[in-house]
Amino acid sequence: SSLAFACAPPEIHGASRLKSRVAATMNIFRLSGDMLHLASILLLVFKLHKSKNCAGVSCRMQEMYALVFIFRYLDLFWSFISVYNTVMKLVFITLTLYLVYMMRMKLPVAATYERRSDSFQYELYLLGPCVLLGLICTDEYTLPDILWSTSIWLESVAIIPQLVLLQHVREVENLTSDFVGCMGAYRAFYILNWIYRYFAEDYVNLVGWIGGLVQTALYCDFFYYYAKSKWYGNKLVLPVAT
């Protein structure tokens, strides 16, 4: 998650670059993206508490996001930017770890977790390449910078376990589809944010841009069927993979 204003992800580290991060201005696209990402996580927490059922939800995606947030928000230990910044970072880390705990261990929710279907091995196929890209694309060879860069690439593909699971399930519950829809919309608003900041602030962040575009592209197919189901008022049913 990229958090608005001072709550933006640590795009830059070090004393000189910290000043430029703090100086970033609020805009409606950043705020909307932040709130959509927060809404997606709260929707998922609400679904699990209400239904006591996590069928159709990928715990492995949540594990990837837990890694993303932990890697990205290490600066919590040495950098205070604002109360909003600190609270939002802690909320994202805590809620994501809580979701993993509920699906893996907390009964009765854990009893409904579809381990066989949620089988995409991100630790085998994605984690290593993302760390390698993090090493190649980092601005500075310090641990915080490498982990930040890694988190960008990891977030760009974190939706894959969820999309693979939904392809197995095919018929998707409304709250689950709304959760994934909010995640896609959050990233779309961040593309608008980048465009706005490029013209208003001469802001350039190639690693973040490429990662965000990859992430958005992965959502496109799902978003088509999601929008179609909402338009016609039907339950979301994904086509059989060929």
N, C-alpha and C positions, 0 to 999 in steps of 0.2 A: 504494500500500500504506500502511496505517496501522499503525505499529509500536507494540508494547506498551510500557506504562509510559513511561519517558523516551524510548522509541523511537517514540512516537506521532508522526504527521505534525505539522509545525509548524502546529497549529490556530490558534495565536496568536503574535504577534510583539511585540517591545518589552519593556522591562525588567519592567514590572508584570505583563504577561500571561505572560512566560516563567516567573515564579515559580509561577503557577497550573498551567502545563503540567508543570513538574517535580514539583509536589505531587500530580499525578494518581496514583491507586493502581492497582496491578495487580489484574486480575480474570481469572477463567478464560476468559471470553468473548473478551477482548482477546487473551490469549495464544493461544487456539485459532485465532482469526482470523489472527493473525500467522503461526503455523506452517503453516496451510493455504495462505496466500499464498506463503510460501517453498517449501512442498512442490510447489505448482503449477509454479513456475519450475524447480525441480530436476527434476521429472518431464519437463519439456520439454527441458532440457539433456541428460538421460539418453536420451530418445527420439532426439534428433538424433545423439548420439554412437554409440548402439547401432545404429540402423538406417541411418545416413548418408543419411537421407531426411526431408525436411520437408513432404512432401505432406500437405495438410489443415491445415497450420499457417499462420496469417496473420502475415506479417512486418509488415504495416501496423499490426496491433494492437500488436506489440512496439515499433514506432516510437512509437506513441501513449503507451505506458507509459514509454518512455525519456523522453519530454517531461514526463510526469506527475512522475516521480521527480526529474528535474533541476530543474523548476520548484519542487517542494515542498521539496527538501532543499538549497536554496541556503544555508540557515543553517549548513551544515557549515563554511563559510568563516569564520564569526565566533562560533559558539555551540557550546560543548562541554557536553553534558549528562551523558553517561555513555559508557563504552567500548561497552556494548551498543548504545546509540543510534547511535554513529558507525559501528560495524562493520556493523550491519544496513542502515543507509542506503547505505553503500558497496557492500554485497553486492547490494542490489536494483538500484542503478544499473549496476554492473559486469556482473552476469549478464544484465540486459536488453539492454545494448549488445552483449554477446557473442553473444546470440541473433540480434540484427539482423545482426551481422557474419557469423555462420555462414550465415544464410539468403541474404544478399545476395552474399557474396564467397567464402566458404570452400568449396572443392571437397572431396569430391563432393556435399556437402549442397546447395550453391547451385544445382547443376545440376538438382535435383529441385523447386526452388521454382516454384510455380504462379502465375506473374506475371499471366497473363490472368484467372485465377479470383479471385485476391486483388486485386481491382480497385476496392474501395471508396475513393473519394477523400476521406479524412478532412480533408486540408488544404484542400479546397474546401468541404465541407459541415459540418464540425464545429469546426475550429480557430478560425475567425473568431467564430462564435457563442459558443464557450466563453470566448474572450478578452473578448468584450463582456459576458458574464455575470460574468466575473471583475471587470471594472471596475465594474459596477453593484453587485455584492454584497460588495465588499471592505470591511473594517472601517476601514482607513486607506489613503490614497492614497500608499503607498510601494511600491517595486518588489517587495520580498519578499511583502507582503500581497496585492498584485494577482496575482502569480504563484501564490501558495498558493491563492487563491480560484479562479483559472483551472484549477489542477490538479485541484480537486475536480470541477468540471464536466467536464473532459476525461476523468478516470477514469470518470465515470458513464456515458460513451458509448464507452469504449475497446474494449469487447467487440464492437461492431457489425461491424467488418471481419472478425472471426473468425466471427461468426454468419452473415454473408453468404457467406463462403467455404464454411462447412459446408453451407449450403443448396445450393450448387453441387455439392459433393462427395457429399452425402447419406449415403453409407455411411462411418461415422467409425471410425477405428482406436481400439482400447481406450485406449492411452496418451494419445491426443489428447483423447478424451472425458473421461478422468480428469483431465487438465489443466484443461479447461474446468469440469468438475464441482468441482474444488478451488477454482477462482476464485469460482464462485458460492457455495460453502459458506463461503469466507472472508468474503464480504460479508454473508451471513446471520448469521454469528456477530458481526459488527460491529453489526448491528441489535440483537441481544441485549445487546451491550456498552452501546449507547446507552441502551436501556431500563433496564438495571441502574444505569448512572451517573446517569440522570435521577432515579431514586428514592433512590439512595445518596448522591449528591453534588450534587444540583440542577444537574446539567450540562446546558447547552443549547448546541447548535451547529446552527442552522437550515440553513445552507448545506451543511454536511456531511451532515445528515440527508436533505435533499431529494435531493442528489446520490447518496447511497447507496441511497435508495429507487428512484430512476430506474434505477440500475445493477442492482439486484436484480430489478426488474420485467422488464428486458431478458433476464435469465437464465431467467425462469419457464418459458417454453415449452420451451427446451432441457432444463431440469431435469426436466420431466415425462417426456420421452422417455428421458433419461439414467437416471432412477430405474426406469422401466419395463424398460429393457434390462438393468439390473443385477438386478432382481427375477426376471426370466425367464431370465437367463444368456445373453442373445442379444447379438449385435453391434448397436451403435447405428445405426439407419437413420432419418434424418429424413424427414418427409413432403414431398411436392412442394409448393412454394409456389404458392398460387392467387391 
